[in-house]
Amino acid sequence: MDVKVLRLGHRRSRDARITTHVCLTARAFGASEVILSGEEDRNLMESVEDVVERWGGPFRVSYRRNWQGVIDEWKRSGGEVVHLTMYGLPARDVIPSMRETGRDKLVVVGGARVPGKVYRLADYNVGVTNQPHSEVSSLAVFLHMLFDGAEFDLKFSAAMVEVVPQAHGKRIRTGDGDEDAEID
């Protein structure tokens, strides 16, 4: 099952940090792509592409002005649209049936104001909680539940940098053949 994320209504002047975190979270938790809508932001996209180059892939970030076109194309290709919203059905109740379909998922995360049409176009309106919270936290919890924790075992191809897990301190392994490096 392929999972992509559609980030609605990105605003360069206000959302660069949160949208970057949406992209990083999507990548780390197993999505293959984030599609940005709203304002095009080449700097943000290049920043995420730089992370992918250093930390491995596959992952991409792209831009589409027309979010509805993305959803319509996704549905025509047989995929399911999942809108993450605090107004949705509890994730724990709907994710098992989503997983069973095996169909590719387009996960929609909001921006400034989500148009009512998104709620109607979505196959699922899903809430990880019914309280106000961040789209980053909602995306992380949702992907963790959807993939049933498999993101802990992800391997990112062509990584130039890799964390070496340890109880104390920080250690990385670089792809240039150097020994592990300790970070102060």
KAPE-V656936 format. One line per field, one symbol per residue. phi: phi as a letter, one per 40 degrees, with the letter a starting at -180 (. if undefined). psi: psi as a letter, one per 20 degrees, with the letter a starting at -180 (. if undefined). burial: I if it has 16 or more other ideal C-beta (glycine too) atoms within 10 Angstrom, else O. Layout:
# KAPE-V656936
phi: ???
psi: ???
burial: ???
This chain:
# KAPE-V656936
phi: .cbbbbccfcbdcbbdcccdcdcccdccbhccabbcbgccacccccccccccccbgacaabbbbcccccccdcccccgcbbbbcaccccddccbcdcccccgcdbbccbcbdaccdcccccccbbbbcabbdaccccccccccdcccfgcccbcbbcfccbacbcacbgbbbbbccgccdbcbc
psi: pppqpooqkpoghhjgghhghgggggghjjqiqpoprcpqnhggghgghgggggirapqrprppgnhhhggggghhjjrqpopoqiirqpghhhgghghhhjqqpoopprcgppqhhghhhqhpoppiqkqpaqhggggggghgggjljihhjqpoqkphpppoprhqappqpqjjiqrqppp.
burial: OOIIIIIIIIOOOOIOOIIIIIIIIIIIIIIOIIIIIIIOIOOIIOOIOOIIOOIIOOIIIOIOOOIOOIIOOIOOOOIIIIIIIOOIOOIOOIIOOIOOOOOOIIIIIIIOOIOOOIOOIIIIIIIIOOOOOOIIOIIIIIIIIIIOOOIOOOOOOOIOIIOOOOOOOOOOIOOOOOOOOOOO
